[in-house]
Amino acid sequence: MGRAKATLPLDNGDTFLTRIVRTFRDAGVDDVIVVVGHDAEAIASSFSQSGLAARFVMNAGYDRGQLTSLVAGLAVIDRPGVAAVLVTLVDVPLISAATVRAVVERYRVSRAPVVRPTSGARHGHPLLIDRSLFAALRGADPAEGAKPIVRAHASTAGDLEIEDEGAFTDIDTEEDYRRWVIGRSGGGEGGRRPLPE
């Protein structure tokens, strides 16, 4: 989109990043890691004004693909007592806290190696990955990313049918942003506003 998606505004004073962190916190996730690369300083500075708690990790190899960010995050969270990692992308900011809680609960009940929201043939976020797959993620081909590992370990037990459209809304372009953010009411407070420069 020609700008840092993390700092794009949503309704109620949130940015994409603060909304995601707030949602995870509201869902009971107590350790939120934000992996940054391009525009890292501007993103961290913008986030610091929110008053929310999160740990920032720099991914110097961000230009080699999304997998490098996931591996950078794993390096910080992988310690004794950690059973799994919950992952989402900055361009999927409209997930509900109820969806995050449902994904975590499905994992607690099923212990499926991959838990993901589904709606028919669609797969969404957040994605929960069991620690048994951490080594495979570290060894994966950056050009292919995590998808082959996720697909190989997806299961009926881990696929969770969800009605939350935010779990499947990937905002990649200005057109997406206009449709999903500027054009929606935002709970009565967002309304229409110009696309930020």
LUMBALUM-427123 format. One line per field, with one value per residue (C-alpha): x, y, z; residue number from 1; residue in one letter. Coordinates in Angstrom, 1 decimal. Layout:
N
xx c(X ...) $
yy c(Y ...) $
zz c(Z ...) $
num c(NUM ...) $
residu c(A ...) $
//
This chain:
197
xx c(0.0 3.0 3.0 3.3 0.0 0.7 0.1 -3.0 -6.0 -9.1 -12.0 -12.0 -8.4 -6.8 -4.3 -4.1 -1.4 -3.0 -6.3 -4.6 -2.7 -5.9 -7.9 -5.3 -5.1 -8.9 -8.9 -6.5 -3.2 -0.7 2.5 2.2 5.2 5.3 7.8 8.9 11.1 10.6 9.7 10.3 11.1 8.0 5.8 7.2 6.9 3.3 2.5 4.2 1.4 -1.3 -0.4 -0.8 1.8 3.7 7.3 8.9 11.4 13.4 13.6 16.6 15.8 12.2 12.8 13.2 9.6 7.0 8.5 11.5 9.3 7.6 11.1 12.2 9.1 9.7 13.3 11.8 8.8 10.3 11.1 10.1 6.4 5.3 3.0 2.1 2.3 -0.7 0.1 -1.7 -0.7 -0.8 -3.1 -5.8 -6.7 -10.5 -10.4 -12.7 -11.5 -14.1 -12.4 -9.0 -10.5 -12.2 -9.0 -7.1 -9.9 -10.0 -6.3 -6.8 -9.5 -8.0 -4.2 -4.3 -0.9 -2.6 -5.8 -7.2 -10.5 -12.4 -15.5 -16.2 -13.0 -11.5 -8.8 -8.3 -6.4 -5.2 -3.4 -2.3 0.8 1.9 5.5 6.1 6.2 8.6 11.7 10.0 9.1 12.7 13.9 11.3 12.2 11.6 10.4 7.5 6.9 4.9 2.0 3.3 3.8 0.4 -1.3 0.5 -0.6 -4.1 -6.9 -10.6 -9.9 -8.0 -10.3 -12.7 -15.8 -16.1 -18.6 -16.3 -15.7 -12.7 -10.8 -10.8 -10.5 -7.0 -6.4 -3.7 -4.6 -6.0 -9.2 -9.4 -8.8 -11.6 -14.0 -13.4 -12.3 -13.3 -16.6 -17.9 -19.5 -17.0 -19.6 -21.1 -17.9 -15.7 -17.7 -16.1 -12.8 -10.1 -7.5 -4.4 -1.5) $
yy c(0.0 2.3 2.9 0.9 -0.9 -1.2 2.5 2.9 4.2 2.3 3.5 4.5 5.8 2.4 1.6 -1.8 -2.8 -1.4 -3.1 -6.5 -6.2 -4.9 -7.8 -10.4 -8.8 -8.7 -12.4 -13.2 -13.5 -12.2 -12.2 -10.4 -10.2 -7.7 -8.6 -5.5 -4.9 -2.1 1.2 -0.5 2.8 4.6 1.6 1.3 5.0 5.0 2.0 3.5 6.2 3.5 2.5 -1.2 -3.8 -5.8 -6.8 -5.7 -7.9 -6.7 -9.0 -7.8 -10.3 -9.1 -8.7 -12.4 -13.2 -13.6 -16.8 -14.9 -12.8 -16.0 -17.5 -14.2 -14.4 -18.0 -17.2 -15.0 -17.1 -20.6 -21.5 -24.2 -24.1 -22.6 -25.1 -23.2 -19.9 -17.8 -16.0 -13.3 -10.8 -7.0 -6.8 -8.9 -6.3 -7.0 -10.3 -10.4 -11.4 -14.1 -15.7 -15.6 -17.2 -19.9 -20.8 -21.1 -23.2 -25.5 -26.1 -26.8 -29.4 -31.0 -30.5 -30.4 -29.3 -26.5 -24.7 -22.2 -20.4 -21.7 -20.8 -23.3 -23.5 -20.3 -20.4 -17.4 -15.9 -16.2 -19.4 -21.5 -23.7 -26.4 -26.3 -29.7 -27.9 -25.1 -27.0 -27.6 -23.9 -22.9 -25.3 -24.4 -22.8 -19.0 -19.0 -21.3 -20.0 -21.8 -22.8 -26.3 -27.1 -25.7 -27.6 -30.9 -30.7 -29.2 -31.5 -31.7 -31.4 -28.2 -26.5 -24.3 -23.0 -19.3 -16.7 -13.8 -12.1 -10.2 -13.5 -13.7 -10.0 -9.4 -5.7 -5.6 -2.7 0.8 -0.6 -3.2 -0.4 1.8 -1.1 -2.6 0.3 3.7 2.4 0.7 2.4 1.2 0.8 4.2 6.2 5.5 6.8 7.9 9.7 10.4 7.8 8.9 10.2) $
zz c(0.0 -0.1 3.7 6.9 7.4 11.1 11.5 9.3 11.3 12.2 14.2 17.9 17.7 16.9 14.2 12.6 15.1 18.3 17.3 17.0 20.2 22.0 20.6 21.8 25.2 25.5 24.6 27.5 25.6 28.2 26.1 22.8 20.5 17.6 14.9 12.9 9.9 7.4 9.2 12.5 14.4 13.1 13.9 17.5 18.1 16.9 19.1 22.2 22.3 22.8 26.4 25.4 26.4 23.8 23.2 19.9 18.0 15.0 12.0 10.0 7.2 6.7 3.0 2.6 3.3 6.1 7.3 8.6 10.8 12.2 13.0 14.6 16.9 17.7 18.8 21.5 22.7 22.5 26.0 28.5 29.3 25.9 24.3 21.1 19.2 18.1 14.9 12.8 10.2 10.5 7.5 9.2 12.0 12.3 14.1 17.2 20.7 20.7 17.7 19.4 22.5 20.4 18.6 21.9 23.4 20.4 20.9 24.6 23.9 20.8 21.0 17.2 15.9 13.8 14.8 12.3 11.8 8.8 6.8 4.1 2.0 3.5 6.2 8.4 11.3 14.0 13.4 16.4 15.8 18.4 19.5 17.9 14.6 15.7 14.4 11.0 10.7 11.5 8.8 6.1 2.8 3.1 -0.5 0.4 3.9 6.6 4.3 3.4 7.1 8.1 5.3 6.1 9.7 9.3 10.5 11.1 14.8 14.3 11.7 13.6 11.8 12.6 11.5 12.2 8.8 10.4 10.6 6.8 5.9 4.5 3.8 1.2 -1.0 -0.8 -2.4 0.5 3.0 1.5 1.5 4.9 7.0 5.5 4.1 7.2 10.2 12.8 15.5 14.9 15.5 12.5 9.6 6.4 6.4 3.8 3.2 5.1 3.1) $
num c(1 2 3 4 5 6 7 8 9 10 11 12 13 14 15 16 17 18 19 20 21 22 23 24 25 26 27 28 29 30 31 32 33 34 35 36 37 38 39 40 41 42 43 44 45 46 47 48 49 50 51 52 53 54 55 56 57 58 59 60 61 62 63 64 65 66 67 68 69 70 71 72 73 74 75 76 77 78 79 80 81 82 83 84 85 86 87 88 89 90 91 92 93 94 95 96 97 98 99 100 101 102 103 104 105 106 107 108 109 110 111 112 113 114 115 116 117 118 119 120 121 122 123 124 125 126 127 128 129 130 131 132 133 134 135 136 137 138 139 140 141 142 143 144 145 146 147 148 149 150 151 152 153 154 155 156 157 158 159 160 161 162 163 164 165 166 167 168 169 170 171 172 173 174 175 176 177 178 179 180 181 182 183 184 185 186 187 188 189 190 191 192 193 194 195 196 197) $
residu c(M G R A K A T L P L D N G D T F L T R I V R T F R D A G V D D V I V V V G H D A E A I A S S F S Q S G L A A R F V M N A G Y D R G Q L T S L V A G L A V I D R P G V A A V L V T L V D V P L I S A A T V R A V V E R Y R V S R A P V V R P T S G A R H G H P L L I D R S L F A A L R G A D P A E G A K P I V R A H A S T A G D L E I E D E G A F T D I D T E E D Y R R W V I G R S G G G E G G R R P L P E) $
//
